[in-house]
Amino acid sequence: MIMQSIKRVIGSIEFGILSPQEIRKMSAVEVTVPDTYDDDGYPIEGGLMDKRLGVIDPGLRCETCGARYGECPGHFGHIELARPVIHVGFAKTIYRVLESTCRECGRIKLTDEEIEGYMKKFELIENRRKVREKLIKEIHKKAKERKVCPHCGAPQYELKFERPTIYWEIRGEEKHRMMPSEVRDRLERIPDKDLPLLGLDREKSRPEWMVLTVLPVPPVTVRPSITLESGIRAEDDLTHKLVDIIRINNRLKTNIEAGAPQLIIEDLWDLLQYHVTTYINNETSGVPAAKHKSGRPLKTLAQRLKGKEGRFRGNLSGKRVNFSARTVISPDPMISINEVGVPMDVAMELTVPEKVTEFNIEKLKKLILNGPEKYPGANYVIDPEGRRIRIMETNRETLVEMIDIGWTVERHLMDGDIVLFNRQPSLHRMSIMAHRVRVMPYKTFRLNLAVCPPYNADFDGDEMNLHVPQTEEAQAEARILMEVQNHIISPRYGGPIIGGIQDHISGGYLLTREGAYFTRLEVEQMLMFAGVEVEELPKPDKVENGIELWSGKTIFSLLLPKDLTIWYRNKLCEDPKECEAIEKLIEEKLIPSKEEIRKVATDGFVYIRNGKLLSGAIDKKAYGREDGKILDIIVREYGVERARQFLDQVTKLAIWVITHRGFTTAIDDEDLPQEAIERIREIIREAEQKVQRLIEAYENEELEPLPGKTLEETLESKIMAVLAESRDQAGEVASQYLGMNNHAVIMAKTGARGKILNITQMSALLGQQSIRGKRLYRGYRDRVLAHFKRRDLGARAKGFIINSYKSGLTPAEYFFHAMGGREGLVDTAVRTAQSGYMQRRLINALQDLKVDYDGTVRDPSGIIVQFKYGEDGIDPMRSWQGKTVDVDRIIVRTLLKLREKG
Amino acid sequence: MTAKKEFAIFDHELVPEHRVLSEEEKAELVKKYKIKLSQLPQIKADDPAVQALDAKPGDVIEIKRKSPTAGVYYYYRIVVGD
C-alpha cells in the first residue's frame, strides 16, 4: 500500500457563494423526476438516483466517469427552480444589503466622498477580521439612515424583515411584500464597485447569488440509500427532501405555464421556499421542522455539520482509529515504569508492519507459518504492489515461498514494541505517553504504580487506551519524545510528577531509618528482587553475636550514582536544632569525615556524599512525586534513563522491605493510653469553658469588636480560633503518645499517605465542622438541631465534635459531620465541572499559538504575542522548580570539585 | 492635548516605563524579528500612556516591564488610530 499522492502545502482557503452558472457548469444532469428507482430497483433517468450522479450499486457503471461503485466519487446535478427562492443561510445578509442600497439605482447609499474614505480605510486594515467587520457594520448603519439616495435622488422606504425569509417594504400606509424575484432584481442592480463596502466580492460573492435560481443536487454517494434486511430500500433524508423540492417545483412550473391565478402561484412558491429552507437547515427558527413519517425530524445539510456528532467535531477534529485497544487496567509493580502489560488476546489482534529485509526474513517466515491464531504470528502480508493478503491456513505455505525483500509483514505485537498509552481526560501531555510492550496472560493492561499520578489512574475499574504507531517515523518519534522517562519532570512546576507513591515511601523509610539492620540473607534477597547488580557486598556495618548486619542506608546507597552528593532537610525534621547542627557541619567543612557525620546524624536530615547515604531517612522528599529531590537531581545530572533505572530499583527495594517486614494499619493504631485520653478531655473542657466565657462577655456587652467586624463576627472568629487551637493541642497530645513505630504515624510523617490531622481525627477528636468557613448555623429557627436550645452559641450546639472516629459520634455529631462532609462532595463536583470548562476555553484560545525558532510567541499570521516565551525564554521542563538555574547547586558542585582536588 | 492632566501617570509605580522608538530603532526591531509593523501588538492612540508621550499612529512604543521570570522584559507595541 504505497501512497502515490503528491504532497502539497495548502496556502490558503477562500470561501464564496456558488453562482448559477457555476452550479450548471458542474452539474452532470438536470434532475426533473421526483423519484428514485423504478419497480425493478433500477435508477430512473433524470431522477434523484440517475446514474450520471454516480453509482452506489455494485455492478453498475457511472455514466459520467465510467467508474464503478467505490471508485466513482460521484457528480453533482442540478434543479432549475421555477421561481427564485431565498437561501436561508443568507437571509440576514440579504436584508443588510437591501437596507444599504438604493431601491432604484442599486448604488450604496453613501456620498462619493464617504465611499472614497471608507475604501481607503479598507486598504489600511488589510485583513484584520475584527476591524473589518466593525467597519462594515458602521457602513450599514450609515447607509440605512439615508432617506434619499445620494446618487439618483430616489426616495427610500423602510424595510422590514420577517424571519425566516420574508421581506416587507413599508410604503407609508401600504405594506408591500417583496417576493424573492423582486429581491433578486434589486440585488442584481448593485454595481460591482460598491460591493467591497458591503463586505462582498464581485467574483466570489455577487449579492444576487444569495437568491437561488438553480439548486445543486449532491451526488448519490453523499446520500446513499440503505437496503434493509427485508429488501426494502430506505432513502437518505436529503433524498427525501430533494423529492419534495422537485415535486413542488414541477407543480409550480405547470401552474405557471397554465396561467393559474397569482394567489395559487404564490402559495406554491411559498411551499417551495419552505422545502428549500428546510433542505438547507431543518432547525431554522420560525419554520416547522420537516419530519419523517415516524415523526423524527429530518437530518438535512446544516444538521450534518453541526454539533458534537457533526462533520467537524465528529469526523474531522476527531475520528475513530484502527490499531488501538481499550481495556481495564491493573497494577504490576514488577514491570518497569516505561513498560505496559498487554494481554495476549490484544497482542494477537494489534499488528506492527515490519518490512522484510535479508536480516529478518527467516524470523518473519516463522511468524507467517504461525499465522493469526498462534502467538507470535502475523495477520497480513503486503506485497510490493501494496496488496494486503490475509494469512490463512490455506495460503500459509505459498506466502512463505513468495515473501521476499520489498514485502511487508503485519506481525503480532511483541515484547519491546513501542505503543502509546492514554487515559481520559487527556488534560496534559503526560496523559499520553509511550510505553514498551510486555505481552502477558489475562485480560487487563498492566502498568507500574509510579505512573499512576500523571495519568491520574487508579484500579477501581479504570480503562485505558493503547495505540500502535504504524510507521518507523512514528515509532521513532514516540521513542524519542514520548517515552515515560522523558516525562518524569513535569513542565507544570519543574519537578518530578512521576515518583514513588504510598508503600514506596513507607518502605523507603523502614529501610533507611536509624537502627534498621539486615542480615546477609535479607540483603541478598532484596537486592536480587530489586534487580540491583553488585559485584561484591560492601563491608557489614556491624557484627552482632557473630551475625553480619548491614544498615538500610548502606543498601540504599548501592542504588545511587557513585558520585552523587546532596543534602537537604526532609519531612521528618521536627527539631530544627538537630538539623541545624548537621547542616552547619556540612556547610563549614564541606567534606566532613564519616565519623563526624555519624555523631550528629538524624533521620530528619539527609546527607548523601559520593553516592553514600550517611545521614537521614528516606521519605517523600527523596523520590516522591512533586518534591523528590534525589530523583530530581538524578534526572538532571545523570539523565532520564538512569532516573528510570533508579526509580524501578528503589520502588522494588521498598516493596521488598515493606512486604517482608509487614505493614498494616487498623483502628488499634489509634489506641491511646487512659492518661492521654484524660488530657484530651481536659483540653476540650477548657476550650468549652473559654467559649462560654466569650459568650458571656458578648452578652454582657464587654466584648471589643475587632477592626472591620461586627460584634457577632468578632465573637464567631474568636470562638473559631479557640476551638481550632484546642483541636491542634489535642492532636499534639495524641501524637506524643504515638511514636514512629506506629504505622499510621509513619505514613503521615513520611508523606506516604494521609496527614497528621487524619490521625488526630481518628484518635482524639473531629473538631469543628464548617460550611463555607463558618460554624454550622442553618437548620431550624435559631438553632441547627432541635436537640439544642434556641440561640445557643456554645461549641457543641454549632457543630463542634468532641468525639473521634474511634470513640464514635453521638447522633447530633453524626448529623453535623454529614452537613460538613456534604460541602466537600459538592465542592469536588463543582470544581471538576468548572475546571473542565476553563480548560476547554483556555485551549480554544491558545491552541494556535506557537514558539518560533527566534523564541517569540506568535499566532498563525505571525503577529507577536510575546517577544520571548514566558518573558525569559525558559522551557519550564528544563528549568529548576520553574526558575532558570539552581545557583546554589552549581556553587556546591563547583566547591566540591575544588575541595576534592585539595 | 485637550484633556487636563490630573497627575503624571508615569509617576505611578504600577505604570511601567514607556518610550517612543526612533526611526532607526524601529527599523532595527523590524529587522531583528523579521516582521512587518502590522505584526506587532497594538496600542490605541487614545491610551493614556500614548497621549502622555504624544506619540502618533505608526510610532512604536517600547515598554520596560518588571517580570517575575526574567527581571526586566521589553515589550513593543505599535500605536494605531481608531
Interface residues (C-beta under 8 A of the other chain):
Chain A: E126 R128 D854 T856 R858 S861 G862 I863 I864 V865 F867 K868 G870 E871 D872 G873 I874 T884
Chain B: Y33 K34 I35 K36 S38 Q39 L40 P41 S67 T69 A70 Y73 Y74 Y75 Y76
